[in-house]
Amino acid sequence: MLTIVPGNGSGHEGGKDHAPSLIDEIVREGARRMLAEALQAGVDAKLAERARQDVA
């Protein structure tokens, strides 16, 4: 999986707590949902474009 967080990916380099904070989890989940919706919208648009081409 691609990561944009340097180090071990915990986001807490140098800190005692290696578990992600609640806000980190909320932000990551929100980002995942936005990306999934954007990807689905792109797929839907491409399929609709294909369907219009098939009809023409």
C-alpha positions in Angstrom: 0.0 0.0 0.0 1.2 3.5 -0.8 1.9 5.7 2.1 2.7 9.4 2.4 3.8 9.3 6.0 7.5 9.0 6.5 9.0 6.4 8.9 7.0 3.5 10.1 3.6 5.0 9.1 2.4 5.5 12.7 2.6 9.3 12.4 4.1 9.5 15.8 7.8 9.3 15.2 9.7 10.0 18.4 6.6 9.8 20.6 5.9 7.2 23.3 2.5 6.2 21.9 2.7 4.3 18.6 -1.1 3.9 18.2 -2.8 6.4 16.0 -4.9 9.0 17.8 -8.7 9.0 17.5 -8.5 12.2 15.3 -6.0 10.5 13.0 -8.3 7.5 12.6 -11.3 9.8 11.9 -9.3 11.9 9.3 -8.0 8.7 7.6 -11.5 7.2 7.4 -12.9 10.4 6.0 -10.1 10.5 3.4 -10.8 6.9 2.4 -14.5 7.6 2.0 -13.9 10.7 -0.1 -11.4 8.8 -2.4 -13.8 5.9 -2.7 -16.7 8.2 -3.7 -14.5 10.1 -6.2 -13.3 6.8 -7.8 -16.9 5.5 -8.0 -18.0 8.8 -9.5 -15.3 8.5 -12.1 -16.3 4.9 -12.9 -19.9 5.9 -13.2 -19.1 8.8 -15.5 -17.0 6.5 -17.7 -19.7 3.9 -17.9 -22.3 6.5 -18.7 -20.1 7.8 -21.5 -19.6 4.3 -22.9 -23.4 3.7 -22.8 -24.0 6.9 -24.7 -21.4 5.9 -27.3 -23.0 2.4 -27.7 -26.5 4.0 -28.3 -25.2 6.4 -30.9 
